[in-house]
Amino acid sequence: MFPFETYMIPLFLTMKSFGLINTYVGIASPYLIMSFGIFLMRQHIAHAIPDELLDAARVDGASELRIFLRVVVPLSASAIGALGILAFIQAWSAFIWPLLMATSRGMYLMELGLSTFQSRYTADYNLLTAAAMLNTIPMLIAFIVLRRQIIESVALTGLKG
């Protein structure tokens, strides 16, 4: 709902207070809970899972946690897959947050590593191009593995019986 730049400094101060500066956990943590993901999952659950199914599970004596784990999660596999690929792409292509969190070059992620091929007045275009091609491979693999869930999630969007 809000641009990352609006809450970047408070998030950095929070990570600093937890001692997560220069760690992969600190770099990855903002991408684990995304407001878009909450919205996507809420919409999917509200429109794709019939209330009658949840009521039937309650009548059978299932607890709310059991209903969530045995009914909602399996029926939400396509939305979880789509959300996973979107979160992975956003985290993989992030630049400013890893730049803030990584204090040593050993912690740089791929996007920051690409920037090291450029200097003030010149760039190693041959190495930069090769590294940029390598940078796309994990996103391509993630898409190929999860493409069925993405297509199902998009196809089921807006369907209400």
Number of C-alpha atoms within 10 A of each C-alpha: 7 7 7 12 9 9 10 15 12 10 15 18 12 14 20 14 10 10 11 17 20 21 15 15 12 21 24 16 13 16 17 11 11 14 10 13 19 12 12 17 15 12 15 21 17 12 16 20 16 12 12 9 13 17 13 12 17 14 10 9 11 15 12 12 10 13 18 14 12 13 15 17 14 11 16 17 15 23 26 21 22 23 21 20 20 19 18 19 17 12 19 18 16 17 17 13 18 24 18 14 22 20 13 9 12 9 17 20 19 17 18 18 18 17 12 13 16 14 9 5 5 8 13 11 11 10 13 17 13 11 16 15 10 12 17 13 11 13 17 12 11 16 20 10 13 17 16 13 21 21 14 15 21 12 11 14 14 12 9 10 6
